[in-house]
Amino acid sequence: MAAHRDDVEQTCGGTLLKMARQGACTGILDLTQGELGTRGSAESRAREAGEAARILQVAWREVLDIPDGRVENTYPNRVKIARVIREQRPRVVILPYYHVRPTFVVDITAEFEAKLESIYAYKEQFSDQPEGSKDFPAHAEIRERVASMAHSYGMLVGVKYGEPFFQKEVGLVDDLRLVPVQSI
């Protein structure tokens, strides 16, 4: 779940694909239609989001009608999100949580190229054009930026590419030998 189409692809697209490849039913909830975007329209973003969802093998993708630029913690917005959660009944919900040290990293080395392809599906957003050039990287820089970020998180856990996650909840461990770290 994220505010804009393309946010999920950038933050956890590799993880969604990895889970889908392992047989999990995955989905994406975009909170806005992106109508205020500098590049493209809500309609073109919808088409591009469909292609990105196909690449990431998600089972469903839905977009809410929360106004772009107005994603606020209001009762009506909470009701819209709760409706989808009640309908889909997910076991795991991933939300954007930027600029923190992760509590775990998912190895997306095998999924990295497809993650990148899902980002490239947003042709209007990530193509070279004068409009929005100060806000968006040049097309030739996208791969390097995405790879650098994924590589830095991957290095934390000894893999080539990773996606970071932060978990606030305390987990229950029954067998310390199954915890995937050795610095306990």
N, C-alpha and C positions, 0 to 999 in steps of 0.2 A: 504494500500500500504506500503510495507516495502522491505528492501534490500534482506533478505534471507527467504527461506522457514523455518518456525517455529517462525519467529519474530512476525507475526500477532497473532498467537496462544498465545504467551506469553504476548503480550502487550494489546490486545483488543479482544481476542477470546470469552470471556464471553459476551461482549457487542454485538459482531456480532450474537452470538446465541440468545441472548435476543431479538434483533431486528428481526431476522428471525422468532422466535416464535410469534412475534407480527404481522407478515405478511409482513415485509419489504423484498425486494429482496436485498440480500447482496452478496458481492463478494470480492475476494482477488486478488491483483496484486503483484506478487513477481518480484522484479526487476532483480534478478540474478538466475541462476540455481544452485548455490552453489558448483560449480566445484572445488573450492579451500578448501572445508571443510576438516577438520581433520578426521572426521568419516563419512563413507559412501561415495556414489558417487552421481552425479547429477541424475542418473537414479533411485537409491534407494530413494533419497529425493523426487523425483517426485511421486513415489508410496505412500510414507508416507504422502506427502502433500495431495494427493487425499483422503486418509483415514481421515486425519484431517479435510478436507473440508466437508466430509460426516458427521462427528460428529458435526461440527458447523453449518450444514444445509445451507451452502452458495450455492447460485444459480449458481455461476460461479467462476472459478479460472483460472488465466492466469499467465504465466511466460514470462518475457522478456529475451532478450539475452545480457543484459548489463553484461560485464565481472565481475565476482566475485572479490571483492577487488578493483574495479575501478568504483564505483558508483559516478560519477562526474557530476557536473552541466554543461553539454556540450549541444550544439545545437542538435546533433543527439540523445542524451538521452532524451532531452525534447520532441523531435518529437515523439519518441516511446511512452512516457507516455501520451502525448497529444492525440495520436491516440486512445488509450484505453479509455481515458476520453470522447472523442467525440463519440466513439462507445457505451459506456455504459451509458453515461449521468447521473452520480450519483448525488443525491441531497446532499450527505454528503461524504466527503473524509477524512479519518483518516490517519494521518502520524505519525511516531514515533517522539517523542519530549521528550527526557529523562532528568531527574534530575531537574524538576521544580515543584513548588507548583501548584497543579491543580486548575483550575477555576471551574471545576465540576467533580463529581464522579458518575459513573453508578453503581447501586446496581446489583451485579452479584451473589448474594447468591444462588439463584435457579439454576444458570448456572455454578456454580463453579466446580462441579464434572465433567461435560462434558468438560469444559475448560481444566481441568487436563488431562482428557482422550485424548483430541486432542494433547496435548503436548507429552503424552506417545506414540502417534501414530508414533513419530519419534524414532523408536526403535534403529536404528543404532546410532543416535545422543546422545540419553540419556540412553544408556545401560552401564553397568560397563565394562570397558575395559582399558587396560594400555595406549593405544594410546589416547592422549589428556586428560588424567586424571587430569592434572593441570588446564585445561581450562573448564572442564565440571564437574558439581556436580555428586556425586555418585547417582545412581538411587534411593536409599533409602532416599536421602536428597531432592529430587525434590519436593515432596508434601509439605514438611515443608517450603521450600523456597518460593514456589508459594503462599501457604496459608499465610505465614507471610506478604508478600508484599500486597496481596489482603486484608488481615485483617487490616493492618495499614491504607490503604486508606479507607476501609469501616468504620473504627472508626471515621474518619473525618466527616462522614455524618450520623453516628448512625446506620449502618447496619453491618452485619457480614463480607461480602466480597465486595470489590469494585474495579473498574478499573478507574484510573485517566486520566483526559483529560485537555488540556490547550487550551483555545480559545483566539486568539489574537484580533479578531474582537469584536466590541462593539455591543451588542444586543439591540433591541428595545423592550421596555416593555410598554404595554398599561394599564395593571392593576397590581399595586404593590402587591395586595393580591394573585396573582398567582405566584409570584417569590418564589421559594422553599427554601428561607432562611429568617430568622427573624432579622438579624442584619444589616438592611439597615439604 
